Amino acid sequence: MEEPLVWITNAMNRSPGELVRVTSGKWTPIENRLLDMSYGMGRMFLVLQDESDATQGATVAMPIEDFPTGVMRGRFHPASGDLYACGMAVWASNKHQDGGLYRVRRTSTPANLPVAWTTGEGTIRITFSDPLDADTAAKPESYSVTTWNIRRTANYGSKHLNETGLEIRSASVSADKRNVALEIPSLAPTRCLKLVANLKSADGSEFKREIHATIHRLHPR
């Protein structure tokens, strides 16, 4: 079996409903990316292909409230550029409203969303949709990275095996304050990686983003 782009733990997402291509030019900078609609969680996730290797990648929840139902289908309106999504809850969903039809639109509010993900030997690079507070983003303690393995069985999901926290030696921020490079000497290929970032936007607003990723191989920087 071919390895997937990303192995997702049950706590992050389960029972995906559909992958939807972002076709609206209003949704920059994630136009042409994939959204993962979650029936199990009633959330919408952005899929990030690794810029160093398109066969691996990451996923991050979109910065919107959960839907009151599972979400199963989504389509972009060709004129307005808004996303219309629908879903229901019958069994095995965290959300319990019977059904719903939703509109999701892009606003001028900063999304503070990771929009690009790159791994390499000893490093992870993240690009954000909006400028960050550079002082907070340059502190290694603003981030945590945990890896673990999983076992393929007949069960639904797997326990986290050999869960390990990785040292982040340094964090550097680009001049445009949208790119962060983390130096992680012990970074290695892993089925499951969780990166949590507690940051501030350029206007000082605090936000938290959690990225789940898979690294099949690490390429030279």
N, C-alpha and C positions, 0 to 999 in steps of 0.2 A: 504494500500500500504506500502511496506517496504521502509524505508528511504534509500536514496542512500549513497554511500561511501562519496561523497562530492557534495554539491550544488555549482554550478559555476555561478558567475555573468556574465552578457552579456559582460561587459567590459573586462573580462579575456578570455572568450572563448564562442563561440556559434556554433551550428551546427557541433558537432563532426562527423568525418567521419568513423573512425575505431579504435579499440584498438588493438595494436600489441605487442606481447610478445617479449622481447629482448632475442634472442637465441644465440647471438654472444659472445664468451668468451673475445673478444677484447674490449667489452663495459663495462668492470669492472669499477666501482663497482655497476652497475645497471643491470647486467645480470639477466635474469628471471623476471625483472620488466615489467610493462605495459607502453607503450607509447600511448598517445591519439593524433590521427591525427585530425587536425581541418580544416574542409572545410570553415567555416565562417571566420577564422582569418588567414589561411595560415601559421599556426605554428604547432609545435610539443611540446607536454607537457609530463612530467614524472608524473606518478600517484604514490603517496606515501601512502601506507596503514599505519595507525597509529600502532606503535609497541605495544601500550598498549591495542588496541582494533581493530581487523581487519575489523570490520564493519563500521569504519569511517576512514577518511584520508584527504589527501591534494593533490594539483596539483601545478606544477611549470613549467614554460616555459623552454625548453631546450636552452642552451646558443649558439644559432645559429641565423643567419639572417632569417627573414620571407621568405617564399616561394612566388613567384610571382603569384601563383594560390592558390585556396583552395587545401588542401591535403586530399585524401580520402582513399588511400590504401598504405600499406607498407609491404615489405618482406625482410628478411635478407638473403644475399647470403651465401649458405652453405660453400663455399670455402674461399672467401675473408673476410667474416664477416661484409661487408658493408651493410647498409640499402638502399634499392631502394624504392622510394616513387613516387606516381603519383597522379595527380589531375587535376582539371579544375575549371573554373568559369563560371557559367551559370546565377545564380541569387542569391541574398542575401549572397554574399561573399565580404569581404573587399578587396580582390585581384581580378584583372581584366584580367590577361593574359588568353588566351583561354584554354591552357592546358600545361602540362609539366611533364617530367620524371626526377627525381633527385636522386643523390647518396649522402648519408651522411656517413662519415667515422670518426672513432675515431682517433684523433691525439695526439701528446705528449703535446699539450698546456693544462695547467690546466683548467678544466671546472668550478671550483668553484661552483659546483652544489649541492644543498641540496639533499641528497640521502636517508635520513631516518628522520622520523617525529614521535615524541612521546609526548603525552599530559598526564597530571596528575593533581591532585589537586594543583592549584596555580602554575603550571609550564608547560613550553613548552621546549622540547629538540630537537635540530636540528643537524644532522650529515652532514658534507660537504665532497665532494669528495676529496678535497685537503686542505692542511694546511692553516690556516688563519693568518693574522697579529693579534697577541694576544691582543695587546693594544687596537686596534680599536674594536675587537670583545667583549672585556670585558666592553665596555661602554654602558650603557642602552640607551643612546641617539642615538646609531647606529641603533636602531630598532624602529618601531612603530607597534602597534597592534590595529586594528579596528574590531568591530563586528557589525552585523546588522541582522535583520530578513527579511523574504520575505513572500509574501502572494500568495497562489495558486489561480489563476484566469484563465479565458479564454484568457487573454492577453499573448503576447509573452514576457516573463520575468516579473519582478516585481520591483517596486521601493524599495529602501533601507529603511527599517522601523526601527526606534529607533537606528540609527547609533551612536555608542559610541566608543570613544578612551579609551583604557585601560592603566593604569599605569604599567610600567615595573620597578620594584623596584631594580632589580640587574641583571647582566649578568655575567656568569662565563664560563671559557674556560678550556677544558681538557688539559692534558699534551701533547697530540699529536697535539693539536691546530686544531682539526677537529670537535670537539663537543662543542656546545654552549647550556647552560641551562639558560633560562629566568625565573625569578621569577615574577609572575603576580598574585597578591593576589585576584583580582576580576574576574579571569578567570572562566567562567561558560559554560555549554552546550549551543551551538548556531548553527544555521543552516549555518551561514556565518561568516567567520573570514578571515581577510587579515593581513598578516605579511609582512612588508617591511624591508629588511636588507640592509643597506649601509655600505659595508665592504671593506677591503683590503685583497688581498692574501698575502702569506708569502713574496713574492718579492716586495710588496708595490703597486701592481696594484689595482686600485679601481674598484669595481663592485657593482651592485645592483641586488637583487633577490626579487621577489614578490611571496609569497606563499598564496594560497587560500585554506581554510580548513573548515571542518565541524566537530563539536564535539557533538555527541549524548549523551555521558556520560563521566564523569571524574572519573578515578580510583585512588585509593591511590597511592602516589609516590612509 
